[in-house]
Amino acid sequence: MKQSRLMSLIEAITNVIVGYGVAVMTQMLIFPIFGLQTTLRQNLVMGGIFTIVSLFRSFALRRLFESIRIRDGFIAPSMPWRWTSACAARGNARH
């Protein structure tokens, strides 16, 4: 079953929200080890910037892999490749 763009976006947002909390906590723990002194506000802003970048990256990669799956006729991770016109165009006898 194909994942819709909306569900891809919802999955990416959920993943990034959880990642945001982990990132901010990690920054607060790791930065002092490297001598970087930041306030909570600075950590939250930096975490927000990285979160926005991560959201776009996650969504773009999800859509890329979905388009590859559709183009190559891949059914599901647990199922074998099926014969498609894309396979025929490449001259593949089996997938």
Beta strands, then each sheet from edge to edge (+ up, - down):
end
